[in-house]
């Protein structure tokens, strides 16, 4: 998302801090904060009770008029960034993934479970110790400290990729393992898919088993998509994932340019063009 939307930092730079004044803060509030852009959610409370206290809480406030604003679509570009840091190496390679409102979101979650991950120092229940990344990358490479797949979804786009840490002089081997794992998603066995679907549903139910996480999930879904899918509906979507839909999404994501981020001692991280060629099978 280079130079657009999601590519902009949400953290102010030291140079821009001096430009913040009470007036600029108030102007930002008036431009973006309005009741139409607010979500109020509750757990273990009736809708009538929630709305009653909402009205009482805002009765003495004058609503900020809604101002029209530009809402450009996120444009995925791929790209590379490297930052020098401490004597270790952290690498993430991502592809364009589905958005929060996409029908492929559940499929991406299942693909993430297929890849899984692990750590050389231990693993938690449901961490995927028999997953591809754990068995094919972590356990095969003593220099890899940890590796895991991730899915990050936004309102109109997303990222799907793998993050890992290793000894600085072995980053080339880690990247090679990451790339082979990503390209390997074009082939998934029936048993592997069934296990990944079970793990995905278990993760959903564990994650949303607490009130705080449930409230956060409800608010996030409503703000980004304007609707809410319950844990049962999410599990139903996972059940609908097939070998064909999983490999189709994998091929679609592999057709996008990669995003490579590296931090630490990055001198052995392969060149961006080498990553592109490897994903294309060259």
The 8 nearest C-alpha neighbors of each residue, nearest first, counted from 0:
[[1, 6, 75, 76, 74, 3, 5, 2],
 [0, 2, 6, 3, 76, 77, 78, 75],
 [3, 1, 6, 0, 7, 4, 5, 74],
 [4, 2, 6, 1, 0, 5, 7, 73],
 [5, 3, 6, 73, 7, 0, 2, 71],
 [6, 4, 7, 0, 3, 73, 8, 1],
 [7, 5, 0, 1, 3, 4, 2, 8],
 [8, 6, 5, 4, 3, 9, 2, 1],
 [7, 9, 10, 6, 11, 5, 12, 4],
 [10, 8, 7, 11, 5, 6, 12, 4],
 [11, 9, 8, 12, 7, 13, 15, 16],
 [12, 10, 15, 16, 9, 13, 8, 14],
 [11, 13, 14, 15, 10, 16, 8, 9],
 [12, 14, 16, 15, 11, 17, 10, 18],
 [13, 15, 12, 16, 17, 11, 18, 19],
 [16, 14, 12, 18, 17, 13, 11, 19],
 [17, 15, 18, 13, 19, 14, 12, 11],
 [16, 18, 15, 19, 14, 13, 20, 12],
 [19, 17, 16, 15, 20, 23, 14, 13],
 [20, 18, 17, 16, 23, 21, 24, 15],
 [19, 21, 22, 23, 18, 24, 17, 25],
 [22, 20, 24, 23, 25, 19, 26, 27],
 [21, 23, 25, 20, 24, 26, 19, 27],
 [22, 24, 26, 20, 25, 21, 19, 27],
 [23, 25, 27, 21, 26, 22, 28, 20],
 [26, 24, 28, 22, 27, 23, 21, 29],
 [25, 27, 23, 29, 24, 28, 22, 30],
 [28, 26, 30, 24, 25, 29, 31, 23],
 [29, 27, 25, 32, 26, 31, 30, 24],
 [28, 30, 26, 27, 31, 32, 25, 63],
 [31, 29, 27, 28, 66, 26, 32, 65],
 [30, 32, 28, 29, 27, 33, 66, 65],
 [33, 31, 28, 29, 30, 36, 63, 34],
 [32, 34, 63, 35, 36, 65, 64, 31],
 [35, 33, 37, 36, 62, 32, 63, 65],
 [36, 34, 33, 37, 65, 38, 32, 64],
 [37, 35, 34, 33, 32, 38, 222, 31],
 [36, 38, 34, 35, 39, 33, 222, 32],
 [39, 37, 218, 40, 222, 36, 221, 34],
 [38, 40, 37, 41, 218, 53, 49, 50],
 [41, 39, 214, 218, 38, 217, 42, 49],
 [40, 42, 44, 214, 43, 39, 49, 46],
 [41, 43, 44, 210, 214, 40, 213, 45],
 [44, 42, 41, 45, 210, 46, 49, 214],
 [45, 43, 42, 41, 46, 49, 48, 47],
 [46, 44, 48, 47, 49, 43, 41, 42],
 [45, 47, 49, 48, 50, 44, 41, 51],
 [48, 46, 50, 45, 49, 51, 44, 52],
 [49, 47, 51, 45, 46, 50, 52, 44],
 [48, 50, 46, 51, 47, 52, 53, 45],
 [49, 51, 53, 47, 52, 48, 54, 46],
 [52, 50, 48, 54, 53, 49, 47, 55],
 [53, 51, 55, 54, 49, 50, 56, 48],
 [52, 54, 50, 56, 51, 55, 49, 57],
 [55, 53, 57, 51, 52, 56, 58, 50],
 [54, 56, 52, 58, 53, 57, 51, 59],
 [55, 57, 53, 54, 58, 52, 59, 60],
 [56, 58, 54, 60, 59, 55, 53, 61],
 [57, 59, 55, 60, 54, 56, 61, 53],
 [60, 58, 57, 61, 56, 55, 54, 62],
 [61, 59, 57, 58, 62, 56, 63, 55],
 [60, 62, 63, 59, 58, 57, 64, 34],
 [61, 63, 60, 64, 34, 33, 57, 65],
 [62, 64, 33, 65, 61, 29, 32, 34],
 [65, 63, 62, 66, 33, 29, 34, 32],
 [64, 66, 33, 63, 67, 35, 34, 30],
 [67, 65, 30, 64, 68, 31, 29, 33],
 [66, 68, 65, 69, 30, 31, 70, 64],
 [67, 69, 66, 70, 30, 31, 65, 71],
 [68, 70, 71, 67, 72, 66, 31, 4],
 [69, 71, 68, 72, 4, 73, 67, 155],
 [72, 70, 69, 73, 4, 3, 74, 68],
 [73, 71, 74, 70, 155, 4, 156, 3],
 [72, 74, 4, 75, 155, 5, 71, 156],
 [75, 73, 0, 72, 76, 3, 4, 156],
 [74, 76, 0, 77, 73, 95, 1, 156],
 [77, 75, 0, 1, 74, 78, 256, 258],
 [76, 78, 258, 257, 256, 75, 0, 79],
 [79, 77, 258, 259, 76, 257, 80, 1],
 [78, 80, 259, 258, 260, 271, 81, 77],
 [81, 79, 260, 259, 261, 82, 78, 258],
 [80, 82, 261, 262, 260, 83, 79, 265],
 [83, 81, 262, 261, 84, 263, 80, 265],
 [82, 84, 263, 262, 264, 81, 265, 85],
 [263, 83, 85, 262, 264, 82, 86, 87],
 [86, 84, 263, 87, 264, 83, 88, 262],
 [85, 87, 264, 263, 84, 167, 88, 166],
 [88, 86, 167, 263, 166, 264, 85, 165],
 [87, 89, 263, 167, 264, 165, 164, 262],
 [88, 90, 164, 262, 261, 163, 263, 165],
 [89, 91, 261, 163, 162, 260, 164, 88],
 [92, 90, 162, 260, 161, 259, 163, 261],
 [93, 91, 259, 160, 258, 161, 260, 162],
 [94, 92, 160, 258, 159, 257, 158, 161],
 [95, 93, 257, 159, 158, 252, 160, 96],
 [94, 96, 158, 252, 157, 255, 159, 75],
 [95, 97, 158, 157, 159, 94, 252, 156],
 [98, 96, 157, 104, 156, 101, 103, 152],
 [99, 97, 156, 152, 157, 155, 101, 153],
 [100, 98, 152, 154, 153, 101, 104, 97],
 [99, 101, 98, 224, 102, 154, 155, 104],
 [102, 100, 98, 103, 104, 99, 97, 155],
 [101, 103, 104, 100, 105, 97, 106, 99],
 [102, 104, 106, 101, 105, 97, 107, 248],
 [103, 105, 107, 106, 102, 101, 97, 108],
 [106, 104, 108, 237, 107, 103, 236, 109],
 [105, 107, 103, 109, 108, 104, 240, 245],
 [106, 108, 110, 104, 109, 105, 111, 103],
 [109, 107, 111, 105, 106, 110, 104, 112],
 [108, 110, 112, 106, 111, 107, 196, 195],
 [111, 109, 113, 107, 112, 108, 106, 114],
 [110, 112, 108, 114, 109, 113, 148, 115],
 [111, 113, 115, 109, 195, 110, 114, 199],
 [114, 112, 110, 195, 111, 115, 130, 109],
 [113, 115, 131, 111, 112, 132, 130, 148],
 [116, 114, 112, 130, 127, 113, 148, 147],
 [117, 115, 147, 132, 133, 146, 127, 148],
 [116, 118, 133, 146, 145, 147, 122, 128],
 [117, 119, 145, 120, 121, 144, 122, 146],
 [118, 120, 144, 121, 145, 117, 137, 143],
 [119, 121, 118, 122, 144, 145, 117, 123],
 [122, 120, 118, 119, 123, 117, 145, 128],
 [121, 123, 126, 118, 117, 124, 120, 128],
 [122, 124, 126, 125, 121, 127, 117, 128],
 [125, 123, 126, 122, 127, 128, 121, 202],
 [124, 126, 127, 123, 198, 202, 128, 201],
 [125, 127, 123, 124, 128, 122, 117, 116],
 [126, 128, 130, 115, 129, 125, 116, 117],
 [127, 129, 133, 130, 126, 117, 116, 134],
 [130, 128, 127, 134, 133, 131, 115, 132],
 [131, 129, 127, 115, 133, 128, 114, 132],
 [132, 130, 114, 134, 135, 133, 113, 115],
 [133, 131, 116, 136, 135, 114, 134, 130],
 [132, 134, 137, 116, 117, 130, 131, 128],
 [133, 135, 131, 138, 132, 136, 129, 130],
 [134, 136, 132, 131, 133, 139, 137, 138],
 [137, 135, 132, 139, 176, 138, 133, 134],
 [136, 138, 133, 140, 139, 143, 134, 132],
 [139, 137, 134, 140, 136, 133, 135, 141],
 [138, 140, 136, 137, 135, 141, 134, 133],
 [139, 141, 142, 137, 138, 143, 136, 173],
 [142, 140, 143, 139, 138, 137, 144, 119],
 [141, 143, 140, 165, 166, 144, 169, 137],
 [144, 142, 165, 141, 140, 145, 137, 164],
 [145, 143, 165, 119, 164, 118, 142, 146],
 [146, 144, 118, 164, 163, 143, 117, 119],
 [145, 147, 163, 116, 162, 117, 164, 118],
 [148, 146, 116, 162, 161, 115, 117, 163],
 [147, 149, 161, 111, 160, 115, 114, 116],
 [150, 148, 160, 159, 161, 111, 151, 147],
 [149, 151, 159, 158, 152, 160, 111, 108],
 [152, 150, 158, 157, 159, 149, 153, 96],
 [151, 153, 157, 98, 99, 156, 158, 150],
 [154, 152, 98, 156, 157, 99, 155, 151],
 [153, 155, 223, 99, 98, 156, 224, 100],
 [156, 154, 98, 153, 73, 72, 99, 157],
 [157, 155, 98, 153, 97, 154, 152, 73],
 [156, 158, 152, 96, 98, 97, 153, 151],
 [159, 157, 96, 95, 151, 94, 150, 93],
 [160, 158, 150, 96, 94, 93, 149, 95],
 [159, 161, 93, 149, 92, 148, 94, 158],
 [160, 162, 148, 92, 147, 91, 149, 93],
 [163, 161, 91, 147, 146, 90, 148, 92],
 [162, 164, 146, 90, 145, 89, 147, 91],
 [163, 165, 89, 145, 144, 88, 143, 90],
 [166, 164, 143, 144, 88, 142, 167, 170],
 [165, 167, 169, 87, 168, 142, 88, 170],
 [168, 166, 88, 87, 169, 264, 170, 165],
 [167, 169, 166, 170, 267, 266, 171, 264],
 [170, 168, 171, 166, 167, 172, 165, 173],
 [171, 169, 173, 268, 172, 267, 167, 168],
 [170, 172, 174, 268, 169, 173, 267, 269],
 [171, 173, 175, 170, 174, 169, 176, 140],
 [174, 172, 170, 176, 175, 171, 177, 169],
 [173, 175, 177, 171, 176, 172, 170, 178],
 [174, 176, 172, 178, 173, 177, 171, 179],
 [177, 175, 173, 179, 174, 178, 136, 180],
 [176, 178, 174, 180, 175, 179, 173, 181],
 [179, 177, 181, 175, 180, 176, 174, 182],
 [180, 178, 176, 182, 181, 177, 183, 175],
 [179, 181, 183, 177, 178, 182, 176, 184],
 [182, 180, 178, 183, 179, 184, 177, 160],
 [181, 183, 179, 184, 180, 178, 278, 185],
 [184, 182, 180, 185, 181, 179, 186, 187],
 [185, 183, 186, 182, 181, 249, 187, 246],
 [184, 186, 246, 183, 249, 250, 182, 187],
 [185, 187, 184, 183, 246, 188, 242, 182],
 [188, 186, 184, 191, 242, 192, 185, 189],
 [187, 189, 191, 190, 192, 186, 242, 193],
 [188, 190, 192, 191, 193, 187, 242, 241],
 [191, 189, 193, 192, 188, 194, 187, 195],
 [192, 190, 188, 194, 189, 193, 195, 187],
 [191, 193, 195, 189, 190, 194, 196, 188],
 [194, 192, 190, 196, 195, 191, 189, 197],
 [193, 195, 197, 191, 192, 196, 198, 190],
 [196, 194, 192, 198, 112, 113, 197, 193],
 [195, 197, 199, 193, 198, 194, 109, 192],
 [198, 196, 194, 200, 195, 199, 201, 193],
 [199, 197, 201, 195, 196, 200, 202, 194],
 [198, 200, 196, 202, 201, 197, 109, 195],
 [201, 199, 203, 197, 202, 198, 234, 204],
 [200, 202, 198, 204, 199, 203, 205, 197],
 [201, 203, 199, 205, 200, 204, 206, 198],
 [204, 202, 200, 206, 201, 205, 207, 199],
 [203, 205, 201, 207, 206, 202, 208, 200],
 [206, 204, 202, 208, 203, 207, 201, 209],
 [205, 207, 203, 204, 208, 202, 212, 209],
 [208, 206, 213, 204, 209, 212, 205, 203],
 [207, 209, 205, 206, 204, 210, 213, 212],
 [210, 208, 212, 207, 211, 213, 206, 205],
 [209, 211, 213, 212, 214, 42, 208, 207],
 [212, 210, 214, 213, 209, 215, 207, 42],
 [213, 211, 215, 214, 209, 207, 210, 216],
 [212, 214, 207, 210, 216, 215, 211, 217],
 [215, 213, 217, 211, 216, 212, 210, 218],
 [214, 216, 212, 218, 213, 217, 219, 211],
 [215, 217, 213, 219, 218, 214, 212, 220],
 [218, 216, 214, 220, 215, 219, 213, 221],
 [217, 219, 215, 221, 216, 220, 222, 214],
 [220, 218, 216, 222, 217, 221, 215, 223],
 [219, 221, 217, 223, 218, 222, 224, 227],
 [220, 222, 225, 226, 218, 224, 219, 223],
 [223, 221, 219, 220, 225, 224, 218, 38],
 [224, 222, 154, 220, 221, 225, 219, 99],
 [223, 225, 221, 226, 220, 100, 222, 154],
 [226, 224, 221, 222, 223, 220, 227, 100],
 [227, 225, 221, 224, 220, 228, 222, 223],
 [226, 228, 220, 221, 217, 229, 225, 224],
 [229, 227, 232, 233, 230, 226, 220, 231],
 [228, 230, 232, 231, 233, 227, 217, 234],
 [231, 229, 233, 232, 234, 204, 228, 203],
 [230, 232, 234, 229, 233, 235, 228, 204],
 [233, 231, 235, 229, 234, 230, 228, 236],
 [232, 234, 230, 236, 235, 231, 229, 228],
 [235, 233, 237, 231, 236, 232, 200, 230],
 [234, 236, 232, 238, 237, 233, 231, 239],
 [235, 237, 233, 239, 234, 238, 105, 232],
 [236, 238, 234, 239, 105, 235, 240, 196],
 [237, 239, 235, 236, 240, 234, 196, 241],
 [240, 238, 236, 237, 241, 235, 106, 105],
 [241, 239, 237, 238, 106, 244, 245, 236],
 [242, 240, 244, 243, 245, 239, 192, 238],
 [243, 241, 245, 244, 246, 187, 189, 192],
 [242, 244, 241, 246, 245, 247, 240, 248],
 [245, 243, 247, 241, 242, 246, 248, 240],
 [246, 244, 242, 248, 247, 243, 106, 241],
 [245, 247, 185, 249, 243, 248, 244, 250],
 [248, 246, 244, 250, 245, 249, 243, 251],
 [249, 247, 251, 245, 250, 246, 252, 244],
 [248, 250, 246, 252, 247, 251, 185, 184],
 [251, 249, 253, 247, 248, 252, 246, 185],
 [252, 250, 248, 254, 249, 253, 247, 255],
 [251, 253, 249, 254, 250, 255, 95, 94],
 [254, 252, 250, 255, 251, 249, 94, 278],
 [253, 255, 251, 252, 250, 256, 279, 94],
 [256, 254, 253, 252, 95, 94, 257, 251],
 [257, 255, 77, 94, 254, 258, 76, 275],
 [258, 256, 94, 77, 93, 255, 259, 78],
 [257, 259, 77, 78, 93, 92, 79, 94],
 [258, 260, 79, 92, 91, 78, 257, 80],
 [259, 261, 80, 91, 90, 79, 81, 92],
 [262, 260, 90, 81, 89, 82, 265, 80],
 [261, 263, 82, 89, 83, 81, 88, 84],
 [264, 84, 262, 83, 88, 85, 87, 265],
 [263, 265, 88, 167, 86, 87, 83, 266],
 [264, 266, 268, 267, 263, 88, 262, 261],
 [265, 267, 268, 264, 167, 168, 269, 170],
 [268, 266, 170, 265, 171, 168, 269, 167],
 [267, 269, 170, 171, 265, 266, 270, 174],
 [270, 268, 171, 267, 273, 271, 274, 174],
 [269, 271, 273, 272, 268, 274, 267, 275],
 [272, 270, 274, 273, 275, 269, 79, 259],
 [271, 273, 275, 274, 270, 276, 269, 277],
 [272, 274, 276, 270, 271, 275, 277, 269],
 [275, 273, 271, 277, 272, 276, 278, 270],
 [276, 274, 272, 278, 273, 277, 271, 279],
 [275, 277, 279, 281, 273, 278, 274, 272],
 [278, 276, 280, 274, 279, 281, 275, 273],
 [279, 277, 275, 280, 276, 182, 274, 178],
 [280, 278, 276, 277, 281, 275, 253, 254],
 [281, 279, 277, 278, 276, 182, 275, 179],
 [280, 276, 277, 279, 278, 275, 273, 274]]
